[in-house]
Amino acid sequence: MERVEIPMPFTPREHKILSLVASGCTNPVIAERLVVVLKTVEFHVHNILGKTGAKNRFEAVEYARSRGFLPPSEWDSNILWSE
C-alpha cells in the first residue's frame, strides 16, 4: 500500500507556534521567544484551533502529532521504547 502524503495545513509561523505549544510554552512565553506581541500569538493559536477543529491546545497538539506534523512527545517515545 502506497503512503499518501498529507499536505501541511499550517503556515510556517503556525507550525513554529504549535511546536512551542507542544513543548509547554504559554502564549506570553511564545511571544517573548518569537519577539512578537501577545495578540499575534493569540491570533495564530486561534487559527491553529480552527484548522484542527480542536477545542483546546492539547487537542491541537494531539491532532498534529497523530498526523505527523509534529514529532511524538518524549512521553510517547518512552512508552514506545519501554514496551
N, C-alpha and C positions, 0 to 999 in steps of 0.2 A: 504494500500500500504506500503510495507516494505521500510525503508530508506536504501539507499545504501551508504556506507562509501567510500569516495574518498580518496585514499592514498595521504599523504603529498608529494608534488613534490619537496619540498625544503629540503636541508640539515639543520641540527640544526643551523649551523652558518648563512646560508642564511635566515632562519626564524628569527633569532635574529636581523640581519641587516634589514630585511624587517619591523620588528616591530619598530625599531628605525627610519627608513624612514617614516613609518606611523605616528610616533609621531612628525615628523617635523624636525628631525635631518639632518644636512648636512653630506656629506661624511667626511670632516675633524673632525667633532664632533663625528661621529661614530667611526672613527679611534682612537680618543683620549679615548673614553669610553671603547673600547674593547682592547686597548693597542696593536694596530696593525698599520702597515704603511698604508698610504692613498691608495697605489696601491692595497693592499689586499681588501680594501672595494670596490674600483672601480671594481675589478675582480668579487667579489660576486654580486654587483649590476648589472653588465653586464650579469652574469649567470641568475639572477632573471628575468631580462627583456627578456632574451631568452626563459626561461621556461614558462613565462606568455604570450609571444607574444606581450608584451606591448611596446609602443613607448617611454614611459617616466615613471618616478617614480610614478606619480599619478595613471596612468593606472595599474601599477603593484599592487599597494595597493588596488585599487578597485577590481581587479581580485581576490586577496587573500581574501578580505572581503566578496565578493559575494559568495565564495565557502566555507566559514567558516574557512579558515586558519588563519585569524586574526579576532579579535572581532570587532563589529561595532564601528565607531568613536563616540566620545562624541556628536558630532553634530547629527549623525544619531540617537542616543539614545534619544536626546532631541526632535527630530522630532517625533519619535515613541510615546513618552510619552505625548506629548502636543496635540496629535490628539484626 
